[in-house]
């Protein structure tokens, strides 16, 4: 189906069964970029037909995650549009008429089998050597359905209120072929496709029927979704064919793989400490632009050496043809690199805003001006905004202990005396800036006939509790004279 750019319509259609997965955000991003690049529309639809797996708050999380990432949709849930409602549970009446249409034309049938009867069929088939038996063209003749039961019996069961489902009647011995924008020509034999349930016993449609009906009625031209939906595509194509509709173009995105191999599932990610929900990245203080930039490269490349893209630049550069078909490994170190690049690009004012919530989260208090000075000093050294509080708490509280390895290596027999002498000298500095502090230290080193390192290293341990960090003299200038002297005297007393 050739589509003019202005007519392009794509959708992101998550199920509210939990927090939005990082892979779901990538799917939303690719749909967004494709729509914006082609001047089309990006739709948000909530597919909540599986009421048993519905999770309170999941829809809210989806909406908040998209907003946080900057992916604004054109029509959909809570925004409205010409195809309301955009929540499938509110469209239930629509689906029944198309299921009835399929039944009338013989493309679907009514099945009364209980779960126990279906399980018995599977065991029976396995006993005959059939592995992975399913409800399909080879087994449906053995089951209780409108294809095997007399018409009067079917009518009687329906009138008595017996539970039933509506199943798709997949034809025997056919090949279902389609062109995928990422994978090229794809073919499935109908023998591997089961007679999918279309309407469940509670009257709700399954994903498969609702998905196809909604995509058609909402004018979706391109379905861009994860590779895990590839095996479902022949069922969807058959539904389009049976309903007399033109199918959209398909694009199945590559899997996001765990660094240890296999799909990045919640279990595999938890095992190696990789966050899997967008909420986790938001709570951890990742920059939304950094995560979006990183996700864009999980499957797509611009064909250039450029790695840092704003969202507008991604829109400009994105084409579905440059999305690969092979699975791509999730690299947390690379995401951290992206986050560092974005933090380094923030103005002092923006960085202060990012850092402030984490300062408060860890129970520290400080003025905005002070937080600004701290943030500027360690801007090049942090990976996440929270690192200001996590890795440099000495900017907000006196150290209660001293790094054991640093003390062992840097605190000498004369360190207490030198640090005390340096603290005494600092009292007389009228201007407490890095240049004056450094000059004072050099004068002391010269007077005592020692190298500057002999004073610098123990002083760093005294004022911060650790043997590493930003420039000592700049750090002391930010901490202030009284704080530095207090800490230096205490360290000399404690460490001796």
Secondary structure by P-SEA (a helix, b strand, c coil): cccccccbbbbbcccccccccaaaaaaaaaaaaaaaaacbbbbbbbbcccccccccaaaaaaaaaaaaacccccccccccccccccccccaaaaaaaaaaaaaaaccbbbbbccaaaaaaaaaaaaaaccccccccccccccccccccccaaaaaaaaaaccbbbbbbbcccbbbbbbbbccccbbbbbcccccccccccccccccaaaaaaaaaaaacccbbbbccccccaaaaaaaaaaaacccccbbbbbbbbcccccccccaaaaaaacccccaaaaaaacccaaaaaaaaaacccccccccccccaaaaaaccccccccccbbbbbaaaaaaaaaaaaaaccaaaaaaaaaaaaaaacccccaaaaaaaaaaccccccccccccccccccccccccccaaaaacccccaaaaaaaaaaaaaaacccccaaaaaaaaaaaaaaacccccccaaaaaaaaccccccccaaaaaaaacaaaaaaaaaaaaaaac
